Amino acid sequence: MRRKTLLAFFLVLLPLFSGAQEIIYEQQDSIEIEEVIKKHSAIRYDDKGDLIIAVANEFIGRKYVAGTLESSKDEPLYISCNRLDCTTFVELVGAISMSIAKEERSFRSVCDNLERLRYRGGVRNGYASRLHYMSWWIADNTAKGILEEVTANSCHKEYELKLDFMSTHPVNYSKLEGDPAMQAQIAGLEKPFHGVTVKYIPKELLDGGEESLDIKNGDIIALVTSIKGLDVSHVGFACWKNGRLHLVHASSSKGKVINDTENLFRYQKGKSRQTGIRVIRFK
């Protein structure tokens, strides 16, 4: 994006945000988000999960782009409708749905919700404040009263976390490589999650129908991984189709946001490092 265009966008934001330079977006994003809010505010949804899926479907076909939050030297609030990875897709849909549910029908409210979801305690204060691990994201947003984990409502197993992938692989993160102080800060935040026991639904149990799993449309599905030091390798939204569980997600392999035609049982069956799922629900 050209510098002149960026400055124009920031000037538009000045009346709304005190830290306008810290928000990165394109003007079309704000227009589109407010159109989505207006459209779905006019529809009555009996269940919040149905609202979430309806909002998620607005972004089908949008481009998958990895590492969009890593492109800036600082930690601006980044928001895009057209450049999404699996996490930013879930956060964007969640932030928009929260605004609709609260009848706050503005782009500003979505930005506020996004910051609340993405950062520890809802406060953006540098790279380390971002909830990088899904276990951080779940725990922090549960504490804030936004989410509840419902994994245990279905037949499940347990495993112990040992989050240290970021601090032991700093070369994979542009803001960690060459910054020992930041590496140490991240390692300190990882330590409280060493040995924490969490529940997950083994992937072999996902062959059942709705009657055997307490999973609703719009629930967040976090795909548990066996990769050392990590907890979750992918995330999306639950969507039931013809009695089978599917995923609405930003797919790296397809290069875009999709409502997956392959059910989740088959999707995970072919991935040896995925062991099952955690299920999280917006309150």
C-alpha positions in Angstrom: 0.0 0.0 0.0 1.4 3.5 -0.9 2.4 5.7 2.0 0.1 8.5 0.8 -2.9 6.2 0.9 -2.0 5.0 4.4 -1.9 8.6 5.6 -5.3 9.3 4.1 -6.8 6.4 6.0 -5.2 7.4 9.2 -6.6 11.0 8.9 -10.1 9.5 8.4 -9.6 7.8 11.8 -8.4 10.7 13.8 -11.8 11.8 15.1 -12.5 8.2 16.3 -9.2 6.9 17.7 -6.6 8.7 19.8 -3.9 6.3 18.6 -4.9 6.3 14.9 -1.3 5.6 13.7 -1.4 2.3 15.5 -4.3 0.9 13.5 -3.6 -0.6 10.1 -6.5 -1.1 7.7 -7.8 -0.1 4.4 -10.8 2.2 4.0 -12.7 -0.5 2.2 -12.4 -2.8 5.2 -14.3 -0.3 7.4 -17.0 0.1 4.8 -17.4 -3.6 4.3 -17.4 -4.4 8.0 -20.2 -1.8 8.7 -22.2 -3.3 5.8 -21.9 -6.8 7.3 -23.0 -5.4 10.7 -26.0 -3.6 9.1 -27.0 -6.7 7.1 -26.9 -9.1 10.0 -28.3 -6.7 12.6 -31.5 -6.8 10.5 -31.8 -10.6 10.9 -33.0 -12.2 14.0 -30.8 -15.2 15.1 -32.2 -17.4 17.8 -28.7 -18.7 18.5 -25.5 -16.8 18.6 -23.7 -19.6 16.8 -25.9 -19.2 13.8 -25.0 -15.5 13.7 -21.3 -16.4 13.9 -21.5 -18.8 10.9 -23.5 -16.3 8.9 -20.8 -13.7 9.5 -18.1 -16.2 8.8 -19.7 -17.1 5.4 -19.4 -13.4 4.4 -15.7 -14.0 4.0 -15.7 -17.2 2.0 -13.1 -16.9 -0.8 -11.0 -14.2 0.9 -7.3 -14.7 0.5 -5.2 -16.6 3.0 -2.1 -14.7 4.0 0.3 -16.0 6.7 2.0 -13.7 9.2 0.0 -10.6 8.6 0.5 -9.5 12.3 4.3 -9.9 12.0 4.8 -7.3 9.2 5.2 -4.2 11.4 8.1 -3.3 13.6 5.7 -2.3 16.4 2.4 -3.9 17.5 -0.4 -2.0 15.7 -3.9 -3.2 15.7 -4.1 -4.8 12.3 -7.6 -5.5 10.7 -8.3 -6.8 7.2 -11.2 -8.5 5.4 -9.1 -9.7 2.5 -5.8 -10.9 4.0 -6.5 -13.5 6.7 -4.8 -16.4 8.4 -6.7 -18.9 10.5 -6.4 -16.9 13.8 -7.1 -13.5 12.4 -10.2 -14.9 10.6 -11.6 -16.3 13.8 -10.8 -13.0 15.6 -12.4 -10.8 12.9 -15.6 -12.9 12.8 -15.8 -13.0 16.6 -15.3 -9.2 16.9 -18.0 -8.4 14.3 -20.4 -10.9 15.9 -19.8 -9.3 19.3 -20.6 -5.9 17.9 -23.9 -7.2 16.4 -24.9 -9.0 19.6 -24.2 -5.8 21.6 -26.0 -3.6 19.1 -22.8 -1.6 18.6 -23.0 -1.0 14.9 -19.7 0.7 14.0 -16.3 -0.1 12.7 -14.9 1.4 15.9 -16.7 -1.1 18.1 -15.2 -4.0 16.0 -11.7 -2.6 16.5 -12.3 -2.4 20.2 -13.6 -6.0 20.3 -10.7 -7.2 18.2 -8.2 -5.6 20.6 -10.0 -7.1 23.5 -9.8 -10.6 22.0 -6.3 -10.5 20.7 -4.4 -9.1 23.7 -3.7 -10.1 27.2 -6.3 -8.5 29.5 -7.7 -6.7 26.4 -4.8 -4.2 26.4 -2.4 -3.9 23.5 1.1 -3.2 24.9 3.7 -4.5 22.6 4.5 -7.8 21.0 4.5 -9.8 24.2 0.9 -8.7 25.1 -0.5 -10.6 22.1 -2.1 -13.9 22.9 0.2 -15.9 20.6 -0.7 -19.4 21.8 -4.3 -20.6 21.5 -4.1 -21.8 25.1 -3.3 -18.2 26.1 -6.1 -16.9 24.0 -8.6 -19.4 25.4 -7.6 -18.8 29.1 -7.5 -15.0 28.8 -10.8 -14.6 27.0 -12.4 -17.0 29.4 -11.2 -14.9 32.3 -12.6 -11.8 30.5 -16.0 -13.5 30.3 -16.1 -13.6 26.5 -15.6 -17.4 26.0 -16.2 -20.7 27.7 -14.4 -23.9 26.9 -17.0 -26.7 26.4 -14.6 -29.5 25.4 -15.3 -31.5 28.6 -19.0 -31.7 27.7 -18.1 -34.4 25.2 -16.2 -37.6 25.7 -12.6 -36.5 26.0 -9.0 -37.2 27.1 -6.4 -35.0 28.8 -2.9 -33.9 28.0 -0.3 -31.7 29.7 0.8 -28.5 28.1 4.4 -27.4 27.8 4.4 -24.2 25.8 7.9 -23.3 24.7 7.9 -23.4 20.9 8.3 -19.6 20.5 11.2 -19.2 23.0 13.0 -22.3 21.6 12.4 -21.4 17.9 13.0 -17.6 17.8 14.3 -17.9 14.3 10.7 -18.6 13.2 9.5 -15.2 14.6 10.9 -12.0 13.1 10.3 -10.0 16.3 12.1 -12.6 18.5 15.1 -13.3 16.3 18.0 -11.3 17.6 16.1 -10.0 20.6 17.2 -11.9 23.7 15.2 -9.7 26.0 12.0 -10.4 24.1 12.8 -14.1 24.0 13.2 -14.1 27.8 9.9 -12.2 28.2 8.0 -14.7 26.1 9.7 -17.6 27.9 8.5 -16.1 31.2 4.9 -16.0 29.9 5.2 -19.6 28.7 6.2 -21.0 32.0 2.9 -20.8 33.8 1.5 -23.1 31.2 4.0 -25.9 31.7 2.3 -28.9 33.2 -1.2 -27.4 32.9 -3.7 -30.2 32.1 -6.2 -29.5 29.4 -9.0 -31.6 27.8 -9.4 -32.5 24.2 -11.7 -34.7 22.0 -9.6 -37.3 20.3 -9.9 -37.1 16.5 -11.2 -40.7 16.2 -14.3 -39.7 18.1 -15.2 -37.0 15.5 -16.9 -39.6 13.3 -20.0 -39.3 15.4 -23.0 -37.1 14.9 -24.5 -34.2 16.7 -26.0 -36.4 19.4 -22.6 -37.7 20.5 -20.8 -34.3 20.6 -21.7 -31.1 22.4 -20.6 -29.0 19.5 -22.8 -26.2 18.0 -22.6 -24.2 14.8 -20.3 -21.3 15.4 -18.2 -22.9 18.2 -14.5 -22.3 17.8 -12.6 -25.5 17.0 -9.0 -25.5 18.0 -7.0 -28.4 16.4 -4.6 -29.9 18.9 -1.2 -30.8 17.7 1.6 -33.2 18.9 4.3 -30.8 17.7 6.7 -30.3 20.7 6.2 -27.0 22.5 2.9 -26.2 20.7 -0.7 -26.7 21.7 -2.8 -26.0 18.7 -1.8 -25.8 15.0 -5.0 -24.5 13.4 -8.4 -23.0 14.3 -11.8 -22.4 12.7 -15.5 -22.5 13.3 -17.8 -25.6 13.7 -20.4 -26.1 11.0 -22.8 -29.1 10.9 -23.8 -30.3 7.4 -25.9 -33.4 6.8 -25.1 -34.6 10.3 -21.3 -34.3 10.0 -19.0 -31.8 11.5 -17.2 -29.5 9.1 -14.8 -26.5 9.5 -15.2 -23.0 8.3 -11.6 -21.7 8.2 -8.9 -19.8 6.5 -7.1 -22.7 4.8 -3.4 -22.4 4.0 -3.6 -25.4 1.5 -6.5 -23.9 -0.4 -5.1 -20.3 -0.1 -8.5 -18.9 1.0 -11.3 -18.9 3.5 -13.5 -22.0 2.9 -16.5 -23.8 4.3 -14.8 -27.1 4.0 -16.5 -29.8 2.0 -14.4 -32.5 3.7 -15.8 -33.3 7.2 -13.5 -32.7 10.2 -13.1 -36.4 10.9 -11.6 -37.1 7.5 -9.7 -33.8 7.5 -7.9 -34.8 10.7 -7.5 -38.5 9.9 -5.0 -37.6 7.2 -2.9 -35.4 9.4 -0.6 -37.4 11.7 0.4 -34.5 14.0 -3.2 -33.5 14.7 -4.5 -35.5 17.7 -8.0 -34.0 18.2 -9.8 -30.8 19.0 -10.7 -28.3 21.8 -14.1 -26.6 21.6 -14.7 -23.0 22.7 -18.0 -21.1 22.7 -18.8 -17.4 22.7 -20.9 -16.6 25.7 
